[in-house]
Amino acid sequence: MTIGIDKIGFATGRYRLDMENLAQSRGVDADKFSKGLLLDALSITPITDDIVTLGASAANSILTEDDKAMIDMIIVATESSIDQSKAAAVYIHKLLGIQPFARSLEFKEACYSATAALNYAKLHVEKHKKAKVLVIASDIAKYGINTPGEPTQGSGSVAMLVSQNPRLLEIHDDNVAQTRDIMDFWRPNYSTTPFVDGMYSTKQYLDMLKTTWAEYQKRSGKTLADFSAFCFHLPFPKLALKGLHKIMDKRLPDRKKETLKANFDASIIYSRQIGNIYTGSLFLGLLSLLENSNSLQGGEQIALFSYGSGAVAEIFSATLVSDFKKQLQTNRKEQLNQRQSISVADYEKLFFEEATLDAFGNANFANYATNDFYLSAIKEHQRIYEAKHG
């Protein structure tokens, strides 16, 4: 029996901020973003989009009615939670019309939690052979205006259907995780934006990659030579490129190094256009790799590095299923190009708009571009979601 990802879907904000425009507005050289971060654009969400609308839209793009009848668990991994008590998965369960006898949960540990959710889903399917688990990584990355983290914002959701005999990739039992109690990135309940020690965080990311990779090789007996691609958590693509260089084995044949680099380039195509999506960024990289690589074939192995500030890191691997490409879209780039380009002034208005509640806890919103679902209002402090029609 094999277990892994049977389907994968994605949704992002319908507005795009070009990095060249942001650089000009902030008075910096555009190369600082395009070359220093390897970012070309950011996905921006209005107030009518959140982790529920993005997550439901991502899942809606891949699920059939048969899937909805078989799913018995929904897990949303996020660090952009909309409620301290109620899980976003509960809202999504209703919006998608998933059968009622299903668990709905929300996981948290910075950008790592989607990997934890994937592990939990795999264990559930091992125990319940006919089960299907919907894992959704959904986040909106927000920083302050004109802060160091501003150019690494973004928004998006990756939905993964985990099942027995998957048609996309099989997940192996070779996970190695590491935890460190550090303060590189955190957001207390009283703050709408995170506190970040950027240089410290990048150093911890790279060191946890190096040390976890060393332990992974020790336990699994595998080396880079066993993999056709290595996917990384992508707070910004340039950091992941540094990570690839850090673990690159100089003894590898040049052809192998070229394959790894080419597949790395394929894995960052979407992130370059979207920015950081926190919990989903590793899996957006995986999706980008699968849909854009010119060389990957069924039976080849992929290594994955997950990192969540605070910090937890994990390395695991998967094998591509034959005919995996039949499970993928071919027009993702076209969809990204259809986002509405906005000015820096409009970005600031959209991205930092907050709900203004009246004395009874009610709020209404302007009509913004969204995906399949949107936040239509807040009534007596309750968030009201609706599906778009037509």
N, C-alpha and C positions, 0 to 999 in steps of 0.2 A: 504494500500500500504506500502510495506517495501522497503528500499533502503540500499545498502551496497556494499560489495566487492563480485563480482561474480567469479573472477579468480585472482590468484596471481602468478607472475613469478619472477625469480631471475637470475642474471648473475654476475659473479665476474672475477677477473683477473685469467689468466691461469697459473700463476707462484706462488709458495708457498715458503715462508721463515719460517723455523722452529724456534720457539722461543729459543730452546736450543742452536742452532747455533748462534743466535744473542747475547744471554747472554754470551756465551764463547768468542765471538769476542769483546764484550764490557767490559769484565772482571768482570761480576757480577754473583751472584748465580742464577742458572736457576729457583729456587723456587720463586725468585722475580717476575718472569713473570707468571709461571704456577700456583702459589698459590696466589701471591700478586695481580695479575691482572686477574687471571683465563683465561689466553690466552695461546694457544699451537702453533698457527701458524698465519701468516698474508698472505693475498692475495696481490700480487704485480702486477702492470700493467706496460707494456712498453709504449713507446711514441705513439705507434699506437693504444692504447686504451685511451678513455676519456669518459666523461659523455654521449656523444652521442652514441658511440659504445656499451657501457655497457647497457644504457637505451633501445636502439633498440633491443639488444639481449635478454634482460629480457622480453620485450613485445612480441617479436617474438616467444618466447617459449609458449605463451598462446593464441595468437590471431588466430581466423579463418578468412576466407574471409568475412563471414557474419558480424563478429565483425568490421572489417575494413570498411565495408559499412555503419555501424550504428554509429560508433564513430564520434561525432561532436565537441569534445574538447580534446586536449592533453595538460596536464600540467606537466612540469618538475620542480621538487623541487631540488635545489642544492645550495651548497656553493663552487662549483668548476667550476664556469661558464667559458666557453671558449671564450665568447664575451660579451662586455659591452653593446651591442645593440641587436643583433640577438639572439632570444631564441633558446636554444638547441632543444626545441619541434618542431621547424620548420624543422630542419634537420631530426629528427626522423619521422615526418609526411611523408616526402618523402621516406625515407629508407623503411618504412613499407608499403607504398602504400595505406595509408588511404585516404578515399574519400576526394575530394578537399574542400568541403564546411564545413570546421571545423576550430575552433579557436585553436591557438597554443600559449601557454604562458609559462613563466618561473617565479617561485616564489623564494623568498629569505627571510630567517630569520634563519640563522645558521641551526642547526639540527631539528628545529621545523617545517620548511616550508612544509614538506610533509603532516603533519597533517592539516595545513591550506588549502593545495591543496585538501585534502580529503573532508574537510568541504565544500569548494567551489564546488567541483564536486557533492556532495550530494544535495546542493541547486539547482544546474542546473538540475539534474534529477528530483527533486521535481516539477520543473516548466515545464519540457519537458519530459513527461512520457516515451517516446520511446527512449530517448537519452541514449548513453553510453559514459562515460568519461574515458579516459586513464590517470591515475595518475602515474607518474614515479619519484621515488626518486633515484637520481644517484649522486655519489660522489667518489672522490679519496682523501683519507686523507693523507696529507703529512706534515712531520715535518723535522727539520734539522737532520743531522747525529749526533748521540751520544747526543741527547737532551732528556729531561725527557719524552717528548711526543712520541719519536721514537717507543717504543714498542706498542703504541696504534694506529699505522697506519693501513691502510687497503684500500680496494676498493670494490665497488659493486653497484648494482642497483636492486631495487625492483619495479616491475610493477604491478599495481592494476587496474582492470577493474571495474568501479563503474556503477551500473545499478539498475533498479527496479527489485524487486523479485530476489535478489541475491541467488546464490547457495552455497555460502561459509559462510558469516556472515552478519547479519543485524546491522547497526550502529544506536545507539540510539540518541535522542535529549537531552542529559544531559551533554553536554560539559561545563567545567569550566576552564577558562584560567586566567593566571596571567602574568603581565609584570613588569620587574624591569630594570631600566637603570643602568647596571653594566658593568665593563670591566674585564670579566673573560677569554675571548677568542675572538680574533678579527683578521682580516687580511686586512690591508689597500691595496688599489689598487697597491701600489708600492712594495708590498712584495709577494713573491711566497709561503711563509710559514707563518703560523699564529703566533701571539703573545699570550702567554698563561700564566695565573696565576693559575697553576694547583690546589694547595691546596684551594685557594679561590673558584675556579670553582666547585670543589667537594662539598664544604660546601654549596654553593648556590644551586646546584642541589638537595641536600638532604633537605635543608630548603624549597625550592619551592615545592618539593614533599610533605613535611609534611603539609605546609600551604594550598596548593591547594587541597590536599586530605581532609583536615578538612572542607574546604569550599564546596567541592563536596558532602561530606556526609551530610552537613547541608542543601544544596539545594535539593539533590536527595532523601534523606532519606535512602540511601543504606549504607551498611557496608561491610566489607570483607566477612562476612558470605554469602552475596549474590553472590559471585564470585567463580568460580572454578579455575581461574588463573588470574595473574596480570602481564602484560607485561610492560617492562620499556625501555626507551631510554638506549642504551648500548654503551657508549663511551669506556668502558671496563667492562666485566661482574661483576667483584668484586664490583664495585660501585653500580650496580643495586642490588646486594645481600645485601649490606648495606641498600639500600633503602627499600627492602622488610622487613628487620629486624626493620627498623625505624617505619614502619606503622603497623607492625604485632600486632593484638589485642590479648593480653594475655588471654582474656576471651574466645577465640575461643576453641572449643573442639580440642583435640590433633589430631584427625583424619582429621579435616579440615586443621589444620596447616600443616600436612604431605602432604595433597593433594596440597596445595598451593606451598610448597617447591618442591615437585616432578615435578610439572608443570613449576616452575621457572627453575629447572635444564634442563627440556626439551627445554625451550625457549632460552637457551644460547649455545646449542650444536653447532650451525652454527657459531655464533660470536666467539666462542673459536678457531675456525679454520680459521677465515677470518679477524678478527680485527674490527676496527671502520669504518663504512661506512657512518658516518654523518647522512644525512637526512633519510637514509633508515634503520638505525640501529634498531629503534623501530619495524619496520615492518618485518625486518629480524628475530627479536625475535618472532614476531607473527607467521611467517612462520615456524620457527623452532619448536615452540610450537605445532602448528597444525599437523606437519608431524612427530613429535616424541613423543607426549604425549600418554601414554597407557590408560588414563582414560577419556579423554574428550568425551562428547556425545552431540548430537544435542539438542538444547534448553538451554544449559548451558551458563552462562554469563562470559565474560572476561572484565577486566578493563585494560586500557592502559594509561601510563604516557609518555607524550612527553615533551622533553626539548631541547631548543635551546639557546646557550649562548648569552648573551647580555642584557636581557634574556627574553624568553617567555616560559612558561610551560602550559600544558593543560592535563586534565584528562577527559576521556570519556569512554564509554563502548559499548559493542556489544554482540549480541546473536548468537551462532552457529546455522546454519541451519541444519536440519536433512539431513543425507547423505552428509555432507560437505566433508568427506574424499574422495569422488569420484572426487573432484576438485583438488586434491593434487598429487604430484609426490611421488614415493616410492624409487627412486634411487638417492636422493640428496647427501647422504654421499658418494656414489660411485663416483659421479661426482667430488666432492671435492677432493677425493683421487687421481683422475686422473690429478690433476694439477702437473706441472713440478716442482720438488724441486730444489731450486737454493742456491748457496753459498752466504755468506754475501757480498763478492766482486761483484758477479753478481747482487745481489739486489741493491747495491749502484749504479751500472752502469745503470741498467734498470730504477730504480725509480726516479733518478734525471737527466736523460738525457733530454736535452732541444733541441728544433728545432733550427737548424742553417740555417738562411735564407740568400740567396744571395742578391745581390743589387736589384734584381727585386721581392723580396718577395717569392722566391721559396725554397722548401726543399723536399728532398726525405728521406725515412726511410728504415732501415733494415727490413727483414722479420721476425716478431715475432709471437708467438702464440697468437691468439685472439679468440673471439667467432664468432658469425654469421656475424659481421660487423667490419670494421677496417678503420683507417685513413691511406689512401694510400699515400698522398702527400699534400703539400701546394703549390698552384700555384697562383702567384700574390696576396699573402696574403689571399687566399681563401682556406678553408679546404675542401679537397676532400675525400669523404667517399665511400667505396665500400662494396658490399656483398661478402662473401666468397662463392665459388662454389665447389661442390663436397663433 
